């Protein structure tokens, strides 16, 4: 019998990974650039805890994340706790409890890590970096447009200026099918067909709505064309109100960010289950992963319920799509160099790497420590490759 091999300490659970230099520094700097863009529009930062009691974390909008939430017993209180899978429900809790006394609309921002039981969509990660904004207490196309504008500016701060904001209306199809009087089994079957973009099944099962639903299914694309098809369709009263709200939101976005690429998919269900109105998903050209997701939802419940909208950026995906960000140039500073010279280099934007022992060959030591420069009497000199 052979002895078991020693464990590989670098092996991590599926969907989790270490972020190493220089990527970790790049991510941190990028998140702060995003948060600076949020702050410039008056969004104030909050920091919810990583763990909460389960009954609070999964209340209201948090119920949509129940099957993605890790749970554990708190050895102190002996109550079940949940590890957040999404930060938006936590911000909603803060807004309706700790900050309930503040005037509306309330503008909040946040950044942090979330952990999910399973990876979502095309992404393999279960630990998800998030940076987002929530606009709470105002229900209007202008509020929706502000979220889009601020999100676009945050992405532009990282060099992403050609993004596409895809707008959807998750409540539209359920409202249309219900108001048309279709029985629940037919509604469920049609919803599945629309979700799969199966035009043949929609035509077969749609009955009196077959033509309308097929036209809307095929209308997805640039906002103007899709909206024209949507507003020309014979919609029920509730569905028409949703369509007109989407059109008003598009007009408000165009007034703020005229050059932004907007697409509309009238029958797409994309979005988290707590979304109740116009929903947003952001993509970069040539990439299939989502850079951001958001939309309208109800913040709080019962007497404390209020309208809200928000947008969550996913910094990991954003950085994969953004132009590379050059790290600070590293300068090796030989031991014995005056502190003033090193401080002056940092003031100029360099990162200084101090020698702790005398180096016979400062250039070789700089090369060994992955520095692009080493300090000489005349100033920083570039390291020559061997």
C-alpha positions in Angstrom: 0.0 0.0 0.0 1.4 3.4 -0.9 1.1 6.4 1.3 -1.4 9.1 0.3 0.2 12.0 -1.6 0.4 15.2 0.4 -2.4 17.6 -0.4 -1.8 20.2 -3.0 -2.2 23.4 -1.0 -2.6 25.5 -4.2 -5.7 23.6 -5.2 -8.9 25.5 -4.6 -12.6 24.6 -4.9 -14.2 24.8 -8.3 -15.1 28.4 -9.2 -12.7 30.0 -6.8 -9.2 31.3 -7.6 -6.3 33.4 -6.3 -5.7 36.7 -7.9 -2.0 37.3 -8.2 0.3 40.3 -8.9 -0.2 42.5 -10.9 -3.9 41.5 -11.6 -4.9 42.0 -7.9 -3.6 45.5 -7.9 -5.2 46.2 -11.3 -8.6 45.0 -10.0 -8.4 47.1 -6.9 -7.5 50.3 -8.8 -10.2 49.6 -11.4 -12.9 49.1 -8.7 -11.8 52.4 -7.1 -12.1 54.1 -10.5 -15.6 52.8 -10.8 -16.5 53.9 -7.3 -15.1 57.4 -8.1 -17.4 57.6 -11.1 -20.3 56.7 -8.9 -19.4 59.2 -6.2 -19.1 62.0 -8.8 -22.9 61.6 -9.3 -23.7 61.7 -5.6 -23.9 58.0 -4.8 -22.7 57.4 -1.3 -20.9 54.2 -0.4 -22.2 51.6 2.0 -20.5 48.4 3.2 -22.8 45.6 4.2 -21.3 42.5 6.0 -20.3 39.3 4.3 -22.6 37.3 6.5 -26.1 38.0 7.8 -28.8 36.1 9.6 -30.7 34.0 7.0 -34.1 35.4 7.7 -32.9 39.0 7.0 -30.6 38.1 4.0 -33.3 36.2 2.2 -36.2 38.5 2.8 -37.7 40.7 0.1 -35.6 40.8 -3.0 -33.1 38.4 -1.3 -35.6 35.6 -1.7 -34.6 35.4 -5.4 -31.1 34.3 -4.3 -32.2 31.5 -1.9 -30.9 28.7 -4.1 -27.5 30.4 -4.6 -26.8 31.1 -0.9 -24.4 29.2 1.3 -25.7 28.7 4.8 -24.0 28.0 8.1 -24.8 27.9 11.8 -23.7 30.9 13.9 -21.9 29.3 16.9 -22.6 32.4 19.0 -26.4 32.9 18.5 -27.2 29.4 17.2 -29.1 31.0 14.4 -28.7 30.2 10.7 -26.7 32.6 8.7 -26.3 33.2 5.0 -23.2 34.2 3.0 -24.3 36.8 0.5 -24.8 35.8 -3.1 -25.7 39.3 -4.3 -25.2 42.7 -2.7 -28.4 44.4 -3.9 -30.7 42.8 -1.4 -28.3 43.9 1.4 -28.3 47.5 0.2 -32.1 47.4 0.0 -32.2 46.2 3.6 -29.9 49.1 4.7 -32.0 51.6 2.8 -35.3 50.5 4.4 -34.0 50.2 7.9 -30.8 52.0 8.9 -31.4 54.8 6.3 -35.2 54.9 6.2 -35.1 58.4 7.7 -33.1 60.0 4.9 -34.8 61.9 2.1 -35.6 60.2 -1.2 -34.4 59.6 -3.8 -31.6 57.8 -2.0 -28.4 57.2 -3.9 -26.1 54.4 -2.6 -23.1 52.6 -4.0 -21.2 49.5 -2.9 -18.3 47.2 -3.8 -17.4 43.8 -2.5 -17.3 40.1 -3.1 -20.2 37.6 -3.2 -20.2 33.8 -3.2 -22.7 31.6 -5.0 -23.5 28.0 -4.7 -23.2 27.5 -8.5 -21.6 29.5 -11.3 -24.1 31.4 -13.4 -24.4 31.5 -17.2 -21.1 31.3 -19.2 -19.0 32.4 -16.2 -17.1 29.8 -14.3 -16.6 31.9 -11.1 -18.6 31.3 -8.0 -16.9 34.1 -6.1 -18.2 37.3 -7.9 -16.8 40.8 -7.5 -19.5 43.4 -7.6 -19.5 47.2 -7.8 -22.9 48.9 -8.1 -25.3 51.7 -7.5 -28.9 51.8 -6.3 -31.3 54.7 -6.8 -34.1 54.2 -4.2 -37.4 56.0 -3.8 -38.2 57.2 -7.3 -40.1 55.6 -10.1 -39.5 57.4 -13.4 -37.8 57.0 -16.8 -35.3 59.7 -15.6 -34.2 57.5 -12.7 -33.7 54.6 -15.1 -31.8 56.8 -17.5 -29.5 58.1 -14.7 -28.5 54.5 -13.8 -27.6 53.9 -17.4 -25.6 57.2 -17.7 -23.6 56.6 -14.5 -22.9 53.0 -15.5 -21.7 54.1 -18.9 -19.4 56.7 -17.4 -17.9 54.2 -14.9 -17.1 51.8 -17.8 -15.7 54.6 -19.9 -13.3 55.4 -17.0 -11.8 52.0 -17.7 -11.6 52.5 -21.4 -14.8 50.8 -22.4 -16.6 53.3 -24.6 -18.3 51.1 -27.2 -20.5 49.0 -24.9 -24.1 48.0 -25.6 -26.9 48.4 -23.1 -29.5 45.8 -23.8 -33.0 46.7 -22.4 -35.6 44.1 -21.6 -39.0 44.0 -19.9 -39.3 40.8 -17.9 -42.9 41.5 -16.7 -44.2 42.2 -20.3 -44.8 38.6 -21.4 -46.4 37.4 -18.2 -48.7 40.5 -18.2 -49.7 40.0 -21.8 -50.4 36.3 -21.4 -52.4 36.8 -18.2 -54.4 39.7 -19.5 -55.2 37.8 -22.7 -56.9 35.1 -20.6 -54.6 32.2 -21.6 -54.8 29.3 -19.1 -51.8 28.8 -16.8 -50.5 25.6 -18.6 -50.5 27.5 -22.0 -48.8 30.5 -20.4 -46.0 28.3 -19.0 -45.5 26.5 -22.3 -45.4 29.8 -24.2 -43.0 31.3 -21.7 -40.6 28.4 -22.2 -40.8 28.7 -26.0 -40.1 32.4 -25.8 -37.2 31.8 -23.5 -35.7 29.4 -26.0 -36.4 31.8 -28.9 -38.4 29.0 -30.5 -40.5 30.8 -33.1 -42.1 27.6 -34.4 -43.3 26.6 -30.9 -44.6 30.2 -30.3 -46.6 30.0 -33.6 -48.0 26.6 -32.7 -49.0 27.4 -29.1 -49.7 31.1 -29.2 -53.3 30.9 -30.3 -54.7 34.4 -30.8 -51.4 35.9 -29.6 -49.2 33.8 -32.0 -48.8 36.6 -34.5 -48.1 39.3 -31.9 -45.6 37.2 -30.0 -43.8 36.0 -33.2 -43.4 39.6 -34.4 -42.0 40.7 -31.0 -39.7 37.7 -30.9 -38.3 38.7 -34.3 -38.1 42.4 -33.4 -35.2 42.1 -31.0 -32.3 44.4 -32.0 -31.6 48.1 -32.3 -33.9 50.0 -30.0 -35.7 52.1 -32.6 -36.8 49.0 -34.6 -37.7 46.9 -31.6 -39.7 49.7 -30.0 -41.6 50.4 -33.3 -42.7 46.8 -33.4 -43.6 46.7 -29.8 -45.7 49.9 -29.8 -47.5 48.8 -33.1 -48.5 45.5 -31.6 -52.1 44.9 -30.3 -51.1 44.8 -26.6 -53.4 44.5 -23.6 -53.8 47.5 -21.3 -51.1 46.5 -18.8 -48.7 45.3 -21.4 -49.1 48.6 -23.3 -48.3 50.6 -20.2 -45.1 48.6 -19.8 -44.2 49.1 -23.4 -44.7 52.9 -23.2 -42.6 53.0 -20.1 -39.8 51.3 -21.9 -40.1 53.8 -24.8 -40.0 56.7 -22.4 -36.9 55.2 -20.7 -35.1 54.9 -24.1 -36.0 58.5 -24.9 -34.6 59.7 -21.5 -31.4 57.7 -22.0 -30.9 59.2 -25.5 -31.3 62.7 -24.0 -28.5 62.0 -21.5 -26.2 59.8 -23.6 -27.0 60.2 -27.3 -24.2 58.1 -28.6 -24.8 55.1 -26.4 -25.7 51.9 -28.3 -29.1 50.6 -27.1 -30.8 47.4 -28.1 -34.2 46.1 -27.0 -35.6 42.6 -26.7 -39.3 42.9 -25.9 -39.8 39.2 -24.9 -36.4 38.4 -23.2 -36.7 37.1 -19.6 -33.1 38.0 -18.8 -32.7 39.4 -15.3 -32.9 38.4 -11.7 -36.2 37.2 -10.4 -36.8 40.3 -8.3 -36.8 42.7 -11.3 -40.2 44.3 -11.9 -39.7 46.7 -14.8 -37.0 47.9 -17.3 -34.0 45.6 -17.0 -30.4 46.3 -18.2 -27.6 44.0 -19.3 -24.3 45.4 -20.6 -22.0 43.8 -23.2 -18.8 44.7 -24.9 -18.3 44.2 -28.7 -17.2 40.7 -29.5 -17.7 39.3 -26.0 -20.5 37.2 -24.7 -20.2 37.6 -20.9 -22.2 40.2 -19.1 -20.2 43.3 -17.9 -23.1 44.5 -15.8 -26.7 43.8 -15.0 -29.5 45.8 -13.3 -33.0 47.1 -13.5 -36.1 48.1 -11.6 -37.3 46.3 -8.5 -39.2 46.9 -5.3 -37.0 47.8 -2.3 -38.4 46.5 1.0 -41.8 45.0 1.6 -45.2 45.8 3.0 -45.5 49.3 4.4 -41.8 49.9 3.8 -41.8 49.0 0.1 -40.6 51.7 -2.3 -39.5 51.8 -6.0 -35.9 51.4 -6.9 -33.5 50.8 -9.7 -29.9 49.9 -9.9 -26.9 48.5 -11.8 -24.3 46.0 -10.7 -20.9 46.0 -12.6 -18.8 42.8 -12.5 -15.2 44.0 -12.3 -13.7 40.7 -13.3 -15.6 40.6 -16.6 -15.1 44.3 -17.1 -11.3 43.9 -16.8 -11.3 41.1 -19.3 -13.0 43.3 -21.8 -11.2 46.6 -21.0 -7.9 47.7 -22.6 -5.0 46.6 -20.4 -4.1 48.9 -17.6 -0.3 49.4 -17.2 0.9 48.9 -13.6 3.1 51.5 -12.0 6.7 51.4 -13.1 8.8 49.7 -10.4 12.2 51.3 -9.4 14.8 49.4 -7.4 16.2 51.7 -4.8 19.6 50.5 -3.5 20.1 50.1 0.3 21.4 53.4 1.9 19.5 55.7 -0.5 18.1 58.7 1.3 14.4 58.5 2.1 13.8 61.8 0.4 14.9 60.5 -3.0 12.6 57.5 -2.8 9.7 59.7 -1.7 10.3 62.0 -4.7 10.1 59.0 -7.0 6.8 57.9 -5.5 5.5 61.4 -5.9 6.3 61.1 -9.6 4.2 58.0 -9.9 6.8 55.3 -9.5 6.5 52.3 -7.2 9.8 52.0 -5.2 11.2 48.7 -4.2 13.8 49.3 -1.4 16.9 47.2 -1.2 17.3 45.7 2.3 20.9 44.6 1.8 23.8 46.2 -0.2 23.7 45.0 -3.9 26.9 44.6 -5.8 25.0 45.0 -9.1 21.9 47.2 -8.6 20.7 46.5 -12.2 20.9 42.7 -11.7 19.1 43.1 -8.4 16.4 45.2 -10.0 16.0 42.6 -12.7 15.7 39.8 -10.1 13.0 41.7 -8.3 11.0 42.4 -11.5 11.7 46.1 -11.6 11.8 47.9 -14.8 14.2 50.6 -13.5 17.0 51.0 -10.9 18.0 54.2 -9.2 21.4 55.8 -10.1 23.0 59.0 -9.1 21.5 60.6 -12.2 18.0 59.2 -11.6 16.0 56.1 -12.7 17.7 54.1 -15.4 15.9 51.4 -17.4 16.9 47.8 -16.8 18.5 46.2 -19.8 17.3 42.7 -20.6 19.9 39.9 -20.3 
